[in-house]
Amino acid sequence: IEVPSDSGSVAMVSFYDVRAVDRVLEVLGDRCMVAPEFGNRVVVFQGEEQLQEWMLPDIETVQYDSHNAAYCVFFFDTRVAERVAGKLRSHHVQQRQQQKELLHHVSHGEASGDITQAPRYINDLRLSQVNWGDLASGRDKRTTLQLRCLPAQICDEMELANILERVRLLHYVNCIRAFPGTGKRLGSALIDAGDAAGA
């Protein structure tokens, strides 16, 4: 909270979470105004990176960046975005270390017989596709499905839950997040299952 020295009747309040701003606007109405946003709420996910269950409730929206073949995930809270970014950085460091060790073993003739190639990752194209054979065999461990091109009538968390309940699939689901489209754009949704078999 900041109170400018030249105006004792005005206070500037900064929030980590944009949902808190919405609640303040509901209470104070025209007695307050929203200032330009600062702080980063966006984390970029590359093709091989996956959303985790604990992240889903804090996601505001997801946008696909076709130019960079990546997903821009907008979080409500800058602290959550910072935590997610830190997890991704840590994961990348660990991957680089594992690849270094593998290359070291291979170059010194220490590779075991079961190491035949570098680690494989799901590429950008496969990220948006579901291979049911991979899921059934356990090769694909993803638990989150993205539904695209949803019309407004069903791009709603309660409506999607009702549909899944009708076809007896809701008990597999941990979390549903819906992202309605704007204008003529269709919406999307993320459905997180308890395990890959549920997905």
Number of C-alpha atoms within 10 A of each C-alpha: 8 9 12 11 9 7 8 8 8 12 13 12 11 14 14 16 16 17 13 14 15 12 11 14 15 10 10 10 11 8 7 13 12 11 9 5 10 10 12 14 22 23 19 19 18 16 17 14 18 14 15 12 15 8 13 19 12 15 19 18 19 18 13 13 13 8 6 9 14 17 19 17 19 19 25 20 21 19 15 19 22 17 13 19 16 12 12 17 12 11 13 13 12 12 13 11 12 14 14 12 12 18 15 13 14 15 10 9 9 12 14 9 6 6 12 9 8 10 10 7 11 13 13 15 10 12 18 13 10 14 11 12 10 12 17 13 11 12 11 16 14 20 21 24 17 15 15 14 13 18 15 16 10 18 22 20 18 13 13 19 18 15 14 15 12 10 8 10 15 17 12 17 18 16 18 19 22 23 22 21 15 9 6 8 12 15 20 23 23 20 22 24 22 15 14 19 16 17 20
